[in-house]
């Protein structure tokens, strides 16, 4: 992939030498990974145990011909189409507190991209006192209210989203708001790496 001419050589060097971990390859994780690769991040570890199904296509970075494939493998394939030189480590497993710390040990930043509250809590609990930088999301279901999506920084943790709109009967997970949150997560990661305001 040709060098991003909008970045300085020093900025490119930072992005190309960093490893970002992504816990979950669904709506948040797949789209966040796509934005990170497009931004110039070369090393990504993505972990998920699920397969692509038709209901994912309304908001996740997968295609109809990938239905039935493992999400991490399908995502790796898609990311390498953007940058064939990217180093995508696809880990097919269900994370728990101990495996999360091990799998993401060499990552500079971890992105929490789960859609289940217990899994989100597990990732945050695993890294909150570790000093490792963590970007998580809360409140991204439904439609509209884009201005309610915000970024909050608390110590080594950055949280994006509106903080309250969970997936439910009146708030489906849909591409626009999930995409906004995924882009905000990627933006926070790049900002943290380059040392600019989040």
N, C-alpha and C positions, 0 to 999 in steps of 0.2 A: 504494500500500500504506500502511495506517495506520502511524503511528510506533510503534516498539517501546516500550511504556510501562515496560519493565524497564530501559531505558538512560537515562542522563542526556542532556540536550541536547548536552553536550560529547562524550560517547561516540558518540552518533548522528552528530555532525558529523565525527568522525574516521573512522568506518566508511563514511560516505557520500562522503567526499572521497578515499578511498584507492583505488588500482587494484591488484588482485591478479592475477598471471599464473599460469595453470595449464597445465603441459606434459603433455598427455595427457587424453583425455576418456573413459577407460574406467572401471573399477570405483572406483579412487581419485579420479580427476579429476572424474567426473560427480557423485559423491556429495559430495565436498568442496565443489564449486561450489554444490550444493543447500544444504548447511549454511551456507555463507557468505552466500548471498542471504537465507536465513531469519534469519541473525544481523544483517542490516542492511547488508552490503557491497553497494554500488551499482555498482561498476565492476570488471568482470572481463574479462580477455583469456584465452581458452581456445584452445589449439592442438592439432590432431590431424589426421591424414590419412585415418583409417579410416572405414568405414561400420558402421552398427548391423547386427548379425546375431543370429540366434536364440540362439546360445550366450552372448551378452552379457546376456540378460535375467535370468539367475540372480543377478546382482550389480551391474548397472549401472543408472543412473537413466534408463532408456529404456523404451518400451512397444512391444508387439507391432506396432501399426500404424506404427511408425517403422522397422521392419526395411527395410534398403536405403538409408535416408537417410544423409547424411554425419553423423558423430557430433557435430561442432561445431554444425551447424545444428539437429539434433534437440535437443541440450542447450540451445541458446539458446531454442528454442521452449518447453521445459519450465521453464527458469528464469524466462522472462517470464510464464508462467502463475502463478508465485509472486509476482513483483513486476513488473508491467507497466512500471514506471518505471526498471527496472534498465538499465544500459548494458553489454550483453554484446557484446564484440568476438569474433566467431567466425572463427578463422584456419584455413583448410583447407590444411595443408602438413605435410611431414615436416621436423622440426627437425634442424639440425646445430649445431655449436658457434657458428659465426658468425651464423646466422640467429636462434638463441636469444637471443643478446645484443641483437640488433637488435629482434626482436619484443617482448621484455620490457623494453626500455630505459626505458619510462615507468612500469613497475610498481614499487610499493614493496616487495612481497614476491613471490617466485616459489615455486609449489608444484610439486615434481617428482612426477608421477603416472604414471610409465611402469611397464610390467611386464617390460621387457627390460633385463637388467643393463647392456649396453653403452650404452643410451640414458640410464639412470640416471647412469652414470659421466660421460657427456658433459655432462649438465646440471650436475652437481655441479662438474665441472672448469671449466665455463664461468663459474660464479659464485663459486667458493670464495674467490678472491682479489679479487673485485670490491667487497666490502663490502656488496653487496646481500643482504638476508635471504632465506634459502632454507629451505623445509620439504620434507623428503624422507621416504621410507618404505622399510623393509627388514624382511622377515620377517612376512608376514601371511597365509600360505596355511593351509589345513586348518581344523580345528575345535577348539573348546575352548581351554584354556590362556589365557583372557582376562587373567589377572593377569600373564602374561609380556609382554603388550603394554605398552610404556613409552615415555617421551619422554626423549631425550638431547640436550643442547645442547652444541655445539662451535663456539665463535666465532659466526659469523653463520649457522651451519647448525643446524637442528633436525631430528633423525631420530626417527621414530615406528615402532613395530613391535617384534617380539621379536628382531630382528637376525639371525635364522638360518633360519627356516622358509620356504624358497623353494618356489615351485610346482613340483611334480614328481609322480611316479607315486603316491606315498602322501600327497600334500598338494595337493588341488585348490584353485583360487581359489573361495571361496564367500562369499555375501553377509555372513554374520555377522562374520567376522574382517576381511574387506575393508572392510566398513562401519565397524567399530570404528576401523581405521586411518585411513579417510577423515575420520571425525568428529574423531579426534585431530589430524589435520592442520589441519582447519578451526579447532579449538579453539586450537591453537598460533598460527595466524595472527591470530585475534581477540585473544588474550592479548598477542601482540607489539605489535599496533597500539594496544591500550589501555594498554600499559605495565604489565601485571600478570604475576605469576609464571606461567611456562608449566607 
